[in-house]
Amino acid sequence: MVSITHHGAVQGVTGSCHQMTLASGEALLVDCGMFQGAESVGRELGERQIDFPLDDIKALVVTHCHIDHVGRIPFLLAAGFDGPIYATEATARLLPLVIEDAIKVGVSRDKNLITKVLQRLQQLLRPIPYDAWFSVEGLPQTRGRFRVAGHIMGSAYVEFDAQGERVLFSGDLGAPYAPLLPAPKPPYKADVVVIESTYGDKLHEGRRTRRKLLKSIIERCLKDRGTVLIPAFSIGRTQELLYEIEEIIHRAARKNQKNDLSRKGSPWETIDVIVDSPLAAKFTQHYRDLRHLWDAEARKKLASGRHPLSFEQLITIESHGDHLKLVQHLKSSGRPSIVIAASGMCAGGRIMNYLKALLPDSRTEVLFVGYQAQGTPGRDIQTYGPRGGYVFLDNERIDIRAGVFTISGYSAHADQANLVNFIKRIYRKPKEIRVVHGDDEAKEALVKKLQSVVPDAHVWIPNG
């Protein structure tokens, strides 16, 4: 039998890294993610990032390229790992961009160092198509397969056949009916499942409800002549938001035409939609290039001549100088705008300058569309903003007079019902389910639900 140990995402929701070891001792890793927020305390130094032996680890399998699943890869390489890195074809294309940005933000801006890491990464990468079994180098009689996870472009859950067992690692599962990407389909069978639980205790709003909520929040800001700030991860969330905003604009235009109103009369058709993140802009281009992976609805829009990720009102800010000018312009002018900027948890990046400038302005609305980890500024704004509180950003106290809203349905994560249904629809049910990648309350709630769905399985929460 195989054994599984966890090197992250068991005390919280970040740092995903799981080790599957054969009886003979050879092992592989599934993901090698960065710890974030409160979970990163004490791990700032490079040597603390990889605190487990690598001697028997022959390969790394990557489920998707969010930083909490891949951010420790540079440290893994620095520690001597030289095995193959398996990823879907789309993830293999996006991963170098994520790693380059992670090094620049958290390690060094030394171009020679970055180039060496990226060259080594490219040498080790093994792009694999969805649904194709591949042999894992260094692990005898072990094969893997990537299946669509619907979380972000290229995301996958991964199945392994090893020593007579089918072992499944969920990575991060996406929600059905999310924009752009097809929903995950459960496998026929699994013996052991390691499943995420980010929203294991929550239910998302339906897509129609969340789109109406998104529209109403933005219209409120238009009325107040303020700015809607949306902290969003550069990959996945940004592209889904653009897709939904284009849909709202399209419907507003169609309604005006039907009522024979002047196109200039619609605030939706004049509002600026600003993506202030060079990395997000690069990912958005890759999303467009990878449109063969879009779902049927999105491809239908393309066929009709619409451009969900490249529409007339979309503005991309590239240079840091233009970014600073825009922050000051919005602060002084109050021009109604939608600004999407990283980081998604307000723990760095260009969103910080917007928050410092605009949080004290009551015309501003801050809209959270993704999970905010404990110990991050995003969680503090989400918690204390509605009470008229304050937040510390770069050691500076910022009073919060802006409106603060959360739409959980735009999270790229499956909710409790989606996670339970994923397990429920596995025809040959697992005998063991390990619940990871969630706060304690989320994990405990999901365990309770899963125990009722698969009463014969051992459903539990590992701690290492």
C-alpha positions as CSV (number, residue, x, y, z in Angstrom):
1,M,0.0,0.0,0.0
2,V,1.0,3.6,-0.6
3,S,1.4,6.0,2.3
4,I,0.6,9.7,2.3
5,T,2.2,12.5,4.3
6,H,1.5,16.2,4.2
7,H,4.0,19.1,4.1
8,G,1.5,21.9,4.0
9,A,-2.3,22.8,3.8
10,V,-3.1,20.8,6.9
11,Q,-3.0,23.7,9.4
12,G,-4.8,26.0,7.1
13,V,-5.5,26.7,3.4
14,T,-2.0,27.5,2.0
15,G,1.2,25.7,1.4
16,S,-0.3,22.7,-0.4
17,C,2.3,19.9,-0.6
18,H,1.5,16.2,-0.3
19,Q,3.9,13.2,-0.5
20,M,2.8,9.8,-1.8
21,T,5.3,7.1,-0.9
22,L,5.4,3.5,-2.3
23,A,6.2,0.5,-0.1
24,S,9.6,0.4,-1.7
25,G,10.4,3.9,-0.5
26,E,10.2,5.9,-3.8
27,A,8.0,8.9,-3.5
28,L,6.5,11.8,-5.4
29,L,5.1,15.2,-4.4
30,V,1.8,16.6,-5.4
31,D,2.2,20.4,-5.5
32,C,4.7,22.5,-3.5
33,G,3.0,25.7,-2.6
34,M,3.9,28.8,-0.6
35,F,2.5,29.5,2.8
36,Q,0.6,32.8,3.1
37,G,-0.8,35.0,5.8
38,A,-0.5,33.8,9.4
39,E,0.7,30.4,8.1
40,S,3.9,31.9,6.8
41,V,5.2,33.1,10.1
42,G,8.5,31.5,10.9
43,R,9.1,30.4,7.3
44,E,10.5,33.5,5.8
45,L,14.0,32.1,5.5
46,G,14.7,29.9,2.5
47,E,16.0,26.9,4.4
48,R,12.7,26.7,6.4
49,Q,10.6,26.4,3.2
50,I,11.6,22.9,2.4
51,D,11.8,21.2,5.8
52,F,11.5,17.6,4.7
53,P,14.1,15.2,3.1
54,L,14.2,14.9,-0.7
55,D,16.3,11.8,-1.0
56,D,13.4,9.5,-2.0
57,I,11.3,12.1,-3.9
58,K,11.6,11.2,-7.6
59,A,9.0,13.5,-9.2
60,L,6.7,16.5,-8.6
61,V,3.2,16.6,-10.0
62,V,1.5,20.1,-10.2
63,T,-2.3,20.4,-10.1
64,H,-2.4,24.1,-11.1
65,C,-0.2,27.2,-10.9
66,H,-1.7,29.3,-8.0
67,I,1.1,30.4,-5.7
68,D,-0.2,28.4,-2.7
69,H,0.3,25.3,-4.8
70,V,3.6,26.1,-6.6
71,G,5.3,29.0,-4.8
72,R,8.0,26.8,-3.1
73,I,9.2,25.2,-6.3
74,P,12.2,27.6,-6.5
75,F,13.2,26.5,-3.0
76,L,12.7,22.9,-4.0
77,L,15.1,23.3,-6.9
78,A,17.6,25.1,-4.7
79,A,17.4,22.2,-2.2
80,G,18.6,19.8,-5.0
81,F,15.4,18.4,-6.5
82,D,16.1,17.4,-10.1
83,G,13.2,15.0,-11.0
84,P,10.6,15.6,-13.6
85,I,7.8,18.1,-13.0
86,Y,4.5,16.9,-14.5
87,A,1.7,19.4,-15.3
88,T,-1.1,19.8,-17.8
89,E,-0.1,21.5,-21.1
90,A,-1.8,24.8,-20.1
91,T,-0.2,24.8,-16.6
92,A,3.2,24.1,-18.1
93,R,2.7,27.2,-20.2
94,L,1.6,29.5,-17.3
95,L,3.9,28.1,-14.6
96,P,7.1,30.0,-15.6
97,L,5.2,33.3,-15.4
98,V,4.0,32.5,-11.8
99,I,7.5,31.3,-10.7
100,E,9.2,34.4,-12.1
101,D,6.8,36.7,-10.3
102,A,7.1,34.7,-7.1
103,I,10.9,35.1,-7.1
104,K,10.7,38.8,-7.9
105,V,8.2,39.5,-5.1
106,G,9.5,37.2,-2.4
107,V,13.2,36.3,-3.1
108,S,15.2,38.4,-5.4
109,R,15.1,40.6,-8.5
110,D,18.5,39.4,-9.6
111,K,18.0,38.7,-13.4
112,N,20.7,36.0,-13.5
113,L,19.2,34.1,-10.6
114,I,15.7,34.3,-12.1
115,T,17.0,33.2,-15.5
116,K,18.8,30.2,-14.0
117,V,15.7,29.1,-12.1
118,L,13.4,29.4,-15.1
119,Q,15.9,27.5,-17.4
120,R,16.1,24.7,-14.8
121,L,12.3,24.7,-14.5
122,Q,11.8,24.4,-18.3
123,Q,14.3,21.5,-18.4
124,L,12.3,19.5,-15.8
125,L,8.8,20.4,-17.0
126,R,6.8,17.5,-18.6
127,P,3.6,18.9,-20.2
128,I,0.8,16.2,-20.3
129,P,-2.6,16.4,-22.0
130,Y,-5.7,16.0,-20.0
131,D,-7.1,12.4,-19.6
132,A,-3.8,10.8,-20.8
133,W,-2.1,8.3,-18.5
134,F,1.6,8.9,-18.0
135,S,4.3,6.8,-16.3
136,V,6.0,8.5,-13.4
137,E,9.7,8.4,-13.8
138,G,11.5,6.8,-10.9
139,L,8.3,5.2,-9.4
140,P,8.0,1.6,-10.7
141,Q,4.6,0.6,-12.0
142,T,3.1,4.0,-11.1
143,R,1.0,6.0,-13.5
144,G,-0.9,9.3,-13.3
145,R,-3.6,11.1,-15.1
146,F,-4.8,14.7,-15.1
147,R,-8.5,15.4,-15.1
148,V,-10.3,18.8,-15.6
149,A,-10.8,20.5,-12.3
150,G,-12.5,23.7,-13.5
151,H,-10.6,25.9,-11.0
152,I,-8.3,28.0,-13.3
153,M,-7.0,27.5,-16.7
154,G,-5.0,24.3,-16.8
155,S,-6.1,23.2,-13.4
156,A,-6.5,19.4,-12.7
157,Y,-7.2,16.9,-10.1
158,V,-4.8,14.0,-10.5
159,E,-5.3,10.2,-10.2
160,F,-2.6,7.7,-9.6
161,D,-2.6,3.9,-10.1
162,A,0.0,2.7,-7.6
163,Q,0.5,-0.7,-6.0
164,G,-3.1,-1.8,-6.8
165,E,-4.7,1.4,-5.4
166,R,-6.3,4.4,-7.2
167,V,-5.3,7.5,-5.2
168,L,-6.8,10.9,-6.1
169,F,-5.5,14.3,-5.1
170,S,-8.2,17.0,-5.8
171,G,-5.9,20.0,-6.0
172,D,-8.5,22.8,-6.0
173,L,-11.8,22.0,-7.5
174,G,-13.8,24.6,-9.3
175,A,-17.5,25.3,-9.0
176,P,-20.0,24.1,-11.6
177,Y,-21.5,26.9,-13.7
178,A,-18.5,29.1,-13.2
179,P,-17.6,31.4,-16.1
180,L,-15.2,30.3,-18.8
181,L,-14.2,26.8,-17.7
182,P,-16.0,23.4,-17.8
183,A,-17.0,21.9,-14.5
184,P,-15.0,19.0,-13.0
185,K,-16.4,15.5,-13.6
186,P,-15.8,12.9,-10.9
187,P,-13.9,9.8,-11.7
188,Y,-15.3,6.3,-12.0
189,K,-13.5,5.0,-8.9
190,A,-11.1,6.0,-6.2
191,D,-9.7,4.1,-3.2
192,V,-8.1,7.1,-1.4
193,V,-9.0,10.7,-1.9
194,V,-7.2,13.8,-0.6
195,I,-9.7,16.6,-1.0
196,E,-9.5,20.4,-0.4
197,S,-12.0,22.1,1.9
198,T,-11.6,25.9,1.4
199,Y,-15.3,26.4,1.4
200,G,-16.2,23.1,3.1
201,D,-18.6,24.9,5.5
202,K,-20.1,27.4,3.0
203,L,-22.5,27.5,0.1
204,H,-21.9,30.0,-2.8
205,E,-24.6,32.2,-4.3
206,G,-25.9,31.0,-7.7
207,R,-24.4,32.5,-10.8
208,R,-27.5,34.6,-11.6
209,T,-27.6,35.9,-8.0
210,R,-23.9,36.8,-7.8
211,R,-24.0,38.5,-11.2
212,K,-27.0,40.7,-10.0
213,L,-25.0,41.4,-6.8
214,L,-21.9,42.4,-8.8
215,K,-24.0,44.6,-11.0
216,S,-25.8,46.3,-8.0
217,I,-22.5,47.0,-6.1
218,I,-20.9,48.6,-9.2
219,E,-24.1,50.6,-9.9
220,R,-24.0,51.9,-6.4
221,C,-20.5,53.1,-6.9
222,L,-21.5,54.7,-10.2
223,K,-24.2,56.6,-8.4
224,D,-21.7,57.7,-5.7
225,R,-19.1,58.6,-8.4
226,G,-16.5,56.4,-6.8
227,T,-14.2,53.5,-7.5
228,V,-14.9,49.8,-7.2
229,L,-11.7,48.1,-6.0
230,I,-11.5,44.3,-6.6
231,P,-8.4,42.6,-5.2
232,A,-8.0,39.5,-7.4
233,F,-5.5,36.9,-8.2
234,S,-3.8,37.5,-11.5
235,I,-4.8,34.1,-12.9
236,G,-8.3,32.8,-12.8
237,R,-10.3,35.3,-10.8
238,T,-9.3,38.3,-13.0
239,Q,-10.3,36.6,-16.2
240,E,-13.7,35.3,-14.7
241,L,-14.5,38.8,-13.5
242,L,-13.8,40.4,-17.0
243,Y,-16.0,37.7,-18.5
244,E,-18.9,38.6,-16.2
245,I,-18.4,42.3,-16.5
246,E,-18.5,42.1,-20.3
247,E,-21.8,40.1,-20.0
248,I,-23.3,42.9,-17.9
249,I,-22.1,45.6,-20.3
250,H,-23.5,43.6,-23.3
251,R,-26.9,43.2,-21.6
252,A,-27.0,46.9,-20.7
253,A,-26.3,47.8,-24.4
254,R,-28.9,45.4,-25.7
255,K,-31.5,46.8,-23.3
256,N,-30.7,50.4,-24.4
257,Q,-31.0,49.4,-28.0
258,K,-34.3,47.7,-27.4
259,N,-35.6,50.8,-25.6
260,D,-34.1,53.1,-28.3
261,L,-31.9,54.9,-25.7
262,S,-28.7,56.7,-26.6
263,R,-25.7,54.5,-26.1
264,K,-24.1,57.5,-24.3
265,G,-27.0,57.4,-21.8
266,S,-25.8,54.1,-20.2
267,P,-23.2,54.5,-17.5
268,W,-22.3,50.8,-18.0
269,E,-21.1,51.6,-21.6
270,T,-18.8,54.4,-20.5
271,I,-17.3,53.1,-17.2
272,D,-13.6,52.3,-17.3
273,V,-12.7,48.7,-16.5
274,I,-9.1,48.7,-15.4
275,V,-6.7,45.8,-15.0
276,D,-3.7,47.1,-13.1
277,S,-1.4,44.2,-13.1
278,P,1.2,43.3,-15.8
279,L,1.1,39.7,-14.7
280,A,-2.7,39.5,-15.0
281,A,-2.5,41.1,-18.5
282,K,-0.1,38.3,-19.6
283,F,-2.4,35.6,-18.1
284,T,-5.4,37.1,-19.8
285,Q,-3.6,36.9,-23.2
286,H,-2.8,33.3,-22.4
287,Y,-6.4,32.6,-21.5
288,R,-7.4,34.1,-24.9
289,D,-4.8,31.9,-26.7
290,L,-6.1,28.8,-24.8
291,R,-9.7,29.4,-25.8
292,H,-10.0,25.8,-27.0
293,L,-10.1,24.9,-23.3
294,W,-13.1,27.3,-22.6
295,D,-16.5,25.9,-22.0
296,A,-19.3,25.8,-24.6
297,E,-20.9,29.0,-23.4
298,A,-17.7,31.0,-23.8
299,R,-16.9,29.6,-27.2
300,K,-20.4,30.4,-28.4
301,K,-19.8,34.1,-27.4
302,L,-16.6,34.1,-29.5
303,A,-18.4,32.6,-32.4
304,S,-21.0,35.4,-32.3
305,G,-18.3,38.0,-32.6
306,R,-18.0,39.0,-28.9
307,H,-14.7,39.3,-27.1
308,P,-15.3,38.5,-23.4
309,L,-11.6,39.1,-22.4
310,S,-10.9,42.0,-24.7
311,F,-13.7,44.5,-24.9
312,E,-13.9,48.2,-25.7
313,Q,-13.8,49.6,-22.2
314,L,-11.0,47.4,-20.9
315,I,-7.8,49.3,-20.0
316,T,-4.6,47.6,-19.0
317,I,-2.0,49.5,-16.9
318,E,1.5,48.4,-17.5
319,S,4.2,50.7,-16.1
320,H,4.6,51.5,-12.4
321,G,4.6,55.2,-13.2
322,D,1.2,55.0,-15.0
323,H,-0.1,53.0,-12.0
324,L,0.9,55.7,-9.5
325,K,-0.7,58.4,-11.7
326,L,-3.9,56.5,-11.9
327,V,-4.1,56.1,-8.2
328,Q,-3.8,59.8,-7.7
329,H,-6.2,60.6,-10.5
330,L,-8.9,58.3,-9.0
331,K,-8.3,59.8,-5.5
332,S,-8.7,63.4,-6.7
333,S,-11.3,63.0,-9.5
334,G,-13.7,60.4,-8.1
335,R,-14.1,59.1,-11.7
336,P,-16.3,56.0,-11.6
337,S,-14.1,53.0,-12.4
338,I,-13.7,49.4,-11.8
339,V,-10.1,48.5,-10.8
340,I,-9.0,44.9,-10.7
341,A,-5.5,44.5,-9.2
342,A,-3.4,41.9,-7.3
343,S,-2.8,40.6,-4.8
344,G,-6.0,38.8,-4.1
345,M,-5.5,38.8,-0.3
346,C,-4.2,42.4,-0.2
347,A,-0.8,41.1,1.0
348,G,1.2,43.1,-1.6
349,G,1.1,44.2,-5.2
350,R,-0.5,47.3,-6.7
351,I,-3.8,46.9,-4.9
352,M,-2.0,48.2,-1.8
353,N,-1.6,51.7,-3.2
354,Y,-5.3,51.9,-4.2
355,L,-6.3,50.8,-0.7
356,K,-4.1,53.3,1.0
357,A,-5.5,56.1,-1.2
358,L,-9.2,55.1,-1.4
359,L,-10.2,53.1,1.7
360,P,-10.7,56.4,3.6
361,D,-13.1,57.6,0.9
362,S,-16.8,56.8,1.4
363,R,-17.4,56.8,-2.3
364,T,-15.1,53.7,-2.7
365,E,-16.4,50.2,-2.6
366,V,-14.1,47.2,-2.0
367,L,-15.4,44.0,-3.4
368,F,-13.8,40.7,-2.2
369,V,-14.5,37.8,-4.6
370,G,-12.0,35.2,-3.2
371,Y,-11.0,33.6,0.0
372,Q,-9.1,35.8,2.5
373,A,-6.7,33.8,4.7
374,Q,-6.3,34.5,8.4
375,G,-3.5,37.0,9.0
376,T,-3.8,38.8,5.7
377,P,-4.8,42.5,5.3
378,G,-7.7,41.3,3.1
379,R,-9.2,39.3,6.0
380,D,-8.8,42.4,8.3
381,I,-10.6,44.7,5.8
382,Q,-13.3,42.1,5.3
383,T,-13.7,41.8,9.1
384,Y,-13.3,45.3,10.4
385,G,-14.4,47.4,7.4
386,P,-18.1,46.9,7.8
387,R,-17.7,48.1,11.4
388,G,-16.0,51.4,10.4
389,G,-12.7,50.1,11.6
390,Y,-9.2,50.3,10.3
391,V,-6.4,48.2,8.8
392,F,-2.6,48.4,8.9
393,L,-1.0,48.5,5.4
394,D,2.8,48.6,5.3
395,N,2.7,49.5,9.1
396,E,0.4,52.5,8.3
397,R,-3.0,52.7,10.0
398,I,-5.7,53.3,7.3
399,D,-9.2,54.1,8.4
400,I,-11.9,52.3,6.4
401,R,-14.8,54.4,5.3
402,A,-15.3,52.6,2.0
403,G,-18.1,50.1,1.6
404,V,-16.9,46.5,1.9
405,F,-18.6,43.6,0.2
406,T,-18.0,39.9,-0.3
407,I,-19.4,37.7,-3.1
408,S,-18.2,34.2,-2.3
409,G,-19.7,32.8,-5.5
410,Y,-16.9,34.3,-7.6
411,S,-14.4,32.2,-5.7
412,A,-12.8,29.7,-8.1
413,H,-13.3,27.1,-5.4
414,A,-16.1,24.6,-5.1
415,D,-18.4,25.1,-2.2
416,Q,-19.6,22.5,0.3
417,A,-22.3,21.1,-1.9
418,N,-20.0,20.9,-4.9
419,L,-17.3,19.0,-2.9
420,V,-19.9,16.6,-1.4
421,N,-21.3,16.0,-4.9
422,F,-17.9,15.3,-6.3
423,I,-17.4,12.5,-3.8
424,K,-21.0,11.3,-4.0
425,R,-20.8,10.9,-7.8
426,I,-17.7,8.6,-7.7
427,Y,-19.3,5.3,-8.7
428,R,-16.8,3.1,-6.7
429,K,-16.5,5.0,-3.5
430,P,-13.3,5.6,-1.7
431,K,-12.4,3.7,1.5
432,E,-10.4,6.7,2.9
433,I,-10.9,10.5,2.5
434,R,-8.4,12.9,3.8
435,V,-9.7,16.5,4.2
436,V,-7.1,19.2,3.8
437,H,-6.6,22.8,2.6
438,G,-9.2,24.6,4.9
439,D,-9.7,26.4,8.1
440,D,-10.6,24.1,11.1
441,E,-14.3,24.9,10.9
442,A,-14.4,24.2,7.1
443,K,-12.6,20.9,7.5
444,E,-14.8,19.7,10.3
445,A,-18.0,20.7,8.6
446,L,-17.0,18.9,5.4
447,V,-15.9,15.7,7.3
448,K,-19.4,15.6,8.9
449,K,-21.1,15.9,5.5
450,L,-18.9,13.3,3.8
451,Q,-19.4,10.8,6.6
452,S,-23.1,10.8,5.9
453,V,-22.5,10.4,2.2
454,V,-19.8,7.7,2.4
455,P,-20.5,6.0,5.8
456,D,-18.2,3.1,5.1
457,A,-15.2,5.3,4.4
458,H,-12.6,6.6,6.9
459,V,-13.1,10.3,6.6
460,W,-10.6,12.3,8.7
461,I,-8.4,15.4,9.0
462,P,-4.6,14.7,8.9
463,N,-2.2,17.0,10.8
464,G,1.0,16.1,9.0
